[in-house]
Amino acid sequence: MGLSILQKEIRQLLKDNKAILLAHYYQRDEVQEIADILGDSLALSIEAARTDAEVLVFAGVHFMAESASILSPDKTVLLPRPDAGCPLADMITPQALAAAKKNHPGAVVVTYINSSAAIKAASDICCTSANAVRVVQSLGDAAEILMIPDGNLARHVASQTDRKIIPWDGYCPIHHFLTADQVGRTKALHPRAVFAAHPECRGEVLALADFVGSTTGIIRYAGRDDVREMIVGTERGIFYPLKKQYPDKTFIPASDRMVCEDMKKITLADIREALTGMKTVVKVPEDVRIPAKRALERMLAVS
């Protein structure tokens, strides 16, 4: 089945504006279908920085567009829907982080990539769901580690290391509200299926998983020869790349409620409008960008 008229129009606009379309795995299928680069949030920004594109159209949420601006300050970054936010990223403020640092003056601040540029700028090092354990293990003899803003990810990392980690009281609603009972019921209906979960899920859910990993990690795990049926414990957008890469396998949602409304806000019409008007620009100011980039670079050095 070919591209729609609107999809073709967007592809032409991208060419005319020396632009590329970056799409997160949780975006609408029709957006993922025409993306130049499809992937996890940080990987998208890293790959985009390596291109000669002058304009980056980010089909994602606000903190992702900020990451692209941090790593590509000379490129124009467009977020087609400026109101596409992240409840997890909103669960911490610079003021709250400053207070926590005063209460734990010796702690190293490890910040999950799902956070604002201002929070990254106030951090020692960043991490992703894929490299969080490795980042924490790289911190030498740090007595305390303040891991923000996702408490579930922090507790998972603590379970995989011997480090003293202070978790923030934040969570991704899409993953946090998946329950062990829901997973158990789905597993009972599909007894031959393995269960793959994102580390943003609660500990009792991760305890049921055959695999725990990032979105990219889950897609890679699905490619194993011994995986024929898989229950998926993350946002439903991942089903597009899963079905595209492994059409002969069966994928089952752990819960039908795992849909991020913010990730689904961006439509093809929004992307066309952004490229036509060039108005939805995300630009991180230099006094924030430079320290935020430093925290990202420290992470990349140990990844």
C-alpha positions as CSV (number, residue, x, y, z in Angstrom):
1,M,0.0,0.0,0.0
2,G,1.4,3.3,-1.1
3,L,1.8,6.6,0.8
4,S,-1.2,8.9,1.1
5,I,-1.4,12.3,-0.6
6,L,-0.6,14.0,2.7
7,Q,2.4,11.8,3.4
8,K,3.8,12.5,-0.1
9,E,3.3,16.2,0.5
10,I,5.2,16.1,3.7
11,R,8.0,14.2,2.1
12,Q,8.3,16.9,-0.6
13,L,8.2,19.7,2.1
14,L,11.0,17.9,4.0
15,K,13.1,17.9,0.8
16,D,12.3,21.5,0.0
17,N,13.3,22.7,3.5
18,K,16.4,20.5,3.8
19,A,14.7,18.9,6.7
20,I,14.4,15.4,8.1
21,L,11.6,13.8,10.1
22,L,12.5,12.1,13.4
23,A,9.9,9.9,14.9
24,H,9.8,8.1,18.2
25,Y,8.6,4.5,18.4
26,Y,5.5,5.6,20.2
27,Q,4.2,7.9,17.4
28,R,1.2,7.1,15.2
29,D,1.8,4.5,12.6
30,E,1.3,6.9,9.7
31,V,4.0,9.2,11.1
32,Q,6.5,6.4,11.7
33,E,5.9,5.2,8.2
34,I,7.4,8.3,6.6
35,A,10.1,9.1,9.1
36,D,13.7,9.5,8.0
37,I,14.9,8.2,11.4
38,L,12.9,6.1,13.7
39,G,14.0,5.2,17.2
40,D,14.4,6.0,20.9
41,S,14.5,9.6,22.0
42,L,18.3,10.1,22.5
43,A,19.3,7.9,19.6
44,L,17.1,10.1,17.4
45,S,18.9,13.3,18.5
46,I,22.4,11.7,18.2
47,E,21.7,10.5,14.6
48,A,20.1,13.8,13.6
49,A,23.2,15.7,14.8
50,R,25.3,13.6,12.4
51,T,23.2,14.6,9.3
52,D,23.6,17.6,7.1
53,A,19.9,18.5,7.5
54,E,19.2,22.1,8.4
55,V,15.8,21.5,10.0
56,L,14.9,18.7,12.4
57,V,11.2,17.9,12.7
58,F,10.7,16.0,15.9
59,A,7.7,13.8,16.1
60,G,7.9,13.2,19.9
61,V,7.4,15.2,23.0
62,H,9.0,18.4,24.3
63,F,12.0,17.0,26.2
64,M,13.0,15.1,23.1
65,A,13.0,18.2,20.9
66,E,15.1,19.9,23.6
67,S,17.6,17.1,23.4
68,A,17.9,17.6,19.7
69,S,18.4,21.4,20.3
70,I,21.1,20.6,22.9
71,L,23.1,18.4,20.5
72,S,22.3,20.4,17.3
73,P,22.4,24.1,18.3
74,D,23.0,25.2,14.7
75,K,19.9,23.3,13.3
76,T,16.3,24.5,13.5
77,V,14.3,22.0,15.7
78,L,10.5,21.9,15.1
79,L,8.1,20.2,17.5
80,P,4.8,20.1,15.5
81,R,2.7,20.1,18.7
82,P,4.3,22.4,21.4
83,D,1.7,21.0,23.9
84,A,3.1,17.4,23.5
85,G,4.6,17.1,26.9
86,C,5.6,14.3,29.3
87,P,4.0,13.7,32.7
88,L,7.1,12.1,34.0
89,A,9.4,15.0,33.0
90,D,6.9,17.3,34.7
91,M,7.3,15.5,38.0
92,I,10.5,17.3,38.9
93,T,11.3,21.0,38.8
94,P,14.7,22.8,39.2
95,Q,13.5,24.1,42.5
96,A,12.6,20.7,43.8
97,L,15.9,19.2,42.6
98,A,17.9,22.0,44.3
99,A,16.2,21.2,47.6
100,A,17.0,17.5,47.2
101,K,20.6,18.3,46.5
102,K,20.8,20.3,49.7
103,N,19.4,17.4,51.6
104,H,21.9,15.0,50.0
105,P,25.0,17.2,49.5
106,G,27.3,14.4,48.6
107,A,25.0,12.6,46.1
108,V,25.7,12.3,42.4
109,V,22.7,13.3,40.4
110,V,21.9,10.8,37.6
111,T,19.1,12.1,35.4
112,Y,17.0,10.0,33.1
113,I,16.9,11.3,29.6
114,N,13.1,11.7,30.0
115,S,13.6,15.1,31.7
116,S,13.7,18.8,30.7
117,A,16.8,20.6,29.6
118,A,16.8,22.6,32.8
119,I,16.9,19.4,34.9
120,K,19.7,17.9,32.7
121,A,21.7,21.2,33.2
122,A,21.5,20.8,37.0
123,S,22.6,17.1,36.9
124,D,26.0,15.4,37.0
125,I,25.3,12.8,34.3
126,C,22.4,11.5,32.3
127,C,21.2,8.0,31.5
128,T,18.8,6.2,29.3
129,S,16.7,3.1,30.1
130,A,19.3,1.1,28.1
131,N,22.5,2.3,29.8
132,A,21.3,3.3,33.3
133,V,22.9,0.3,35.0
134,R,26.2,1.0,33.2
135,V,26.1,4.7,34.0
136,V,25.6,4.0,37.7
137,Q,28.3,1.4,37.8
138,S,30.7,4.0,36.3
139,L,30.4,6.4,39.2
140,G,33.3,5.0,41.3
141,D,33.0,5.3,45.0
142,A,30.0,7.8,45.1
143,A,28.4,7.2,48.5
144,E,24.9,8.2,47.4
145,I,23.2,8.5,44.0
146,L,20.1,10.6,43.5
147,M,18.4,9.1,40.5
148,I,15.7,11.3,38.9
149,P,12.9,11.5,37.9
150,D,11.7,7.9,37.4
151,G,11.5,6.0,40.7
152,N,10.7,2.7,39.0
153,L,13.8,2.9,36.8
154,A,15.9,3.9,39.9
155,R,14.6,0.9,41.9
156,H,15.3,-1.4,39.0
157,V,18.9,-0.2,38.7
158,A,19.3,-0.5,42.4
159,S,18.2,-4.2,42.1
160,Q,20.8,-4.7,39.5
161,T,23.7,-3.1,41.3
162,D,25.0,-2.8,44.9
163,R,24.8,1.0,44.9
164,K,22.9,3.2,47.3
165,I,20.3,4.9,45.1
166,I,17.8,7.5,46.3
167,P,14.8,7.2,43.9
168,W,12.7,10.2,43.0
169,D,9.0,9.9,43.5
170,G,8.2,10.2,39.8
171,Y,6.8,7.8,37.2
172,C,5.5,7.4,33.7
173,P,1.7,6.9,34.0
174,I,1.6,4.6,30.9
175,H,4.1,2.1,32.5
176,H,3.5,2.7,36.2
177,F,-0.2,1.8,36.1
178,L,0.4,-1.6,34.4
179,T,-0.3,-4.1,37.2
180,A,1.0,-7.6,37.9
181,D,-2.6,-8.8,37.9
182,Q,-3.1,-7.4,34.4
183,V,0.1,-9.1,33.2
184,G,-0.9,-12.3,34.9
185,R,-4.3,-12.4,33.2
186,T,-2.7,-11.8,29.8
187,K,-0.1,-14.5,30.4
188,A,-2.9,-16.9,31.3
189,L,-4.5,-16.2,27.9
190,H,-1.2,-16.6,26.1
191,P,0.7,-19.3,28.0
192,R,3.3,-19.8,25.2
193,A,4.2,-16.1,25.0
194,V,7.2,-14.5,26.6
195,F,6.8,-11.2,28.4
196,A,9.0,-8.2,27.7
197,A,8.7,-5.1,29.9
198,H,10.1,-1.6,30.0
199,P,12.0,-0.7,33.2
200,E,9.6,2.2,33.8
201,C,7.2,-0.5,35.0
202,R,6.8,-1.3,38.7
203,G,9.0,-3.9,40.3
204,E,6.2,-6.5,40.7
205,V,5.6,-6.3,36.9
206,L,9.3,-6.5,36.1
207,A,9.5,-9.6,38.3
208,L,7.2,-11.4,35.8
209,A,9.2,-10.4,32.8
210,D,11.4,-12.7,30.7
211,F,13.1,-9.6,29.4
212,V,13.5,-6.1,30.8
213,G,14.8,-3.4,28.6
214,S,14.4,-0.2,26.6
215,T,12.1,0.2,23.6
216,T,15.0,-0.6,21.3
217,G,16.0,-3.5,23.5
218,I,12.5,-5.0,23.4
219,I,12.5,-4.7,19.6
220,R,15.9,-6.5,19.5
221,Y,14.7,-9.2,21.9
222,A,11.7,-9.8,19.7
223,G,14.1,-10.8,16.9
224,R,15.4,-13.8,18.8
225,D,14.7,-17.2,17.1
226,D,13.1,-18.6,20.2
227,V,10.6,-15.8,20.5
228,R,7.4,-16.5,18.5
229,E,4.8,-14.9,20.7
230,M,5.5,-11.9,22.9
231,I,3.5,-9.9,25.4
232,V,4.6,-6.3,25.2
233,G,4.8,-4.2,28.4
234,T,5.3,-0.7,26.9
235,E,3.4,1.9,24.8
236,R,1.4,0.6,21.9
237,G,3.3,2.5,19.2
238,I,6.0,-0.1,19.4
239,F,3.7,-2.5,17.6
240,Y,4.4,-0.7,14.2
241,P,8.1,-1.5,14.1
242,L,7.6,-4.9,15.7
243,K,5.1,-6.0,13.1
244,K,7.1,-4.5,10.3
245,Q,10.4,-6.2,11.3
246,Y,8.8,-9.5,12.4
247,P,5.6,-10.0,10.4
248,D,5.5,-13.7,11.1
249,K,5.5,-13.3,14.9
250,T,2.6,-12.6,17.3
251,F,2.6,-9.5,19.6
252,I,0.1,-9.0,22.4
253,P,-0.3,-5.8,24.5
254,A,0.1,-6.4,28.2
255,S,-2.8,-3.9,28.6
256,D,-4.9,-2.1,26.1
257,R,-4.5,1.1,28.2
258,M,-0.8,1.5,27.4
259,V,-1.3,4.5,25.1
260,C,0.4,7.8,25.6
261,E,-1.9,10.6,24.6
262,D,1.0,13.1,24.4
263,M,2.9,10.9,22.0
264,K,-0.2,10.5,19.8
265,K,-0.9,14.3,19.6
266,I,1.2,14.8,16.5
267,T,-0.7,14.2,13.3
268,L,0.4,14.3,9.7
269,A,-1.5,17.6,9.4
270,D,0.5,19.0,12.3
271,I,3.8,18.0,10.6
272,R,2.7,19.7,7.3
273,E,1.8,22.9,9.2
274,A,5.1,22.9,11.1
275,L,7.0,22.6,7.8
276,T,4.9,25.2,6.1
277,G,5.0,27.9,8.8
278,M,8.3,27.1,10.6
279,K,6.7,28.4,13.8
280,T,7.0,25.6,16.3
281,V,10.7,26.0,17.0
282,V,12.3,24.6,20.2
283,K,15.5,26.3,21.1
284,V,17.4,25.7,24.4
285,P,19.2,28.8,25.6
286,E,23.0,28.6,25.8
287,D,23.2,29.0,29.6
288,V,21.1,25.8,29.9
289,R,22.3,24.0,26.8
290,I,26.0,23.9,27.7
291,P,25.7,22.3,31.1
292,A,22.9,20.0,29.8
293,K,25.2,18.9,27.0
294,R,28.0,18.3,29.5
295,A,25.7,15.8,31.4
296,L,24.8,14.1,28.2
297,E,28.5,13.8,27.0
298,R,29.5,12.3,30.4
299,M,26.9,9.6,29.8
300,L,28.0,9.0,26.2
301,A,31.6,8.6,27.4
302,V,30.6,5.5,29.4
303,S,28.0,4.1,27.1
